[in-house]
Amino acid sequence: MDKIELKLVWLYPDILNLHGERGSVQAFQKVAENLGISLEIERIDNYTDKIDFENTDIIFCPPGELKVIPEVKKSLEIQKEELEQYIKDRKYLIAVGTTGSLLAKETIREDNTKIEGLGILDITGQERKMVLGDDLHFLIEKTKQEIIGSQIQMIDFTLHKAQPLGETIYGYGNSGAGNEGARNLNVIFTNCLGPVFVKNPWWTEAILKDAVLNKISLFSKEEYTIENKSFETTKDFIKRKPQIT
């Protein structure tokens, strides 16, 4: 049987390059191999590079310095409509650490200047005066998986209408209030480092399996478009026919 194929886009690895999270990309590659999934990894290196959203299943955004977020945002806004459709199609967009500010509505820096995010998640950030470092242990709300990693907190995040990714068992999480990360459909933000997908391969596996199921679902919807229209037309016709007795 041919391998199932998925594609992961690694967003700006030389720009979003903090905390060794490039290891998370290698984790996806290794776990995919163990699952019999053929995972293509494409680096997006330059702000002018376009993302093939239609043929991408996972976009991974590693942590980066806050000063680069405006340029990253600007580059993604060029393909705003494609990005919006990508999210509606329940494909994965994963941001780790400081890059949560990219998905947020806004982040206020220590000098009170403002960084506008994409607003994909209804969260806001506040740059901290002192960096916090500690272990982080939390329970993912959706899957009930326990995740353990580390946290280097440069920004406190406040959730508004966004759902938390999980509940903290130990550690600071978003702002010490007991919640960790945020989620909307398959847009995921976590403060957890580690690299997080190296230390928690069960989470990596769950995302890959879900991405496969989502890809099959999207393929089926596209594959049977004509048949679905024909089905609905015929059903409507039958409804209007007199019942044979």
Secondary structure, 3 states (H helix, E strand, C coil): CCCEEEEEEEECCCCCCCCCCHHHHHHHHHHHHHHCEEEEEEEECCCCCCCCHHHCCEEEECCCCHHHHHHHHHHHHCCHHHHHHHHHCCCEEEEEHHHHHHHCCEEECCCCCEEECCCCCCEEEEEEEEEEEEEEEEEECCCCCEEEEEEEEEEEEEECCCECCEEEEECCCCCCCCEECEEECCEEEECCECCHHHHCHHHHHHHHHHHHHHHHHHHHHHHCHHHHHHHHHHHHHHHCCCCCC
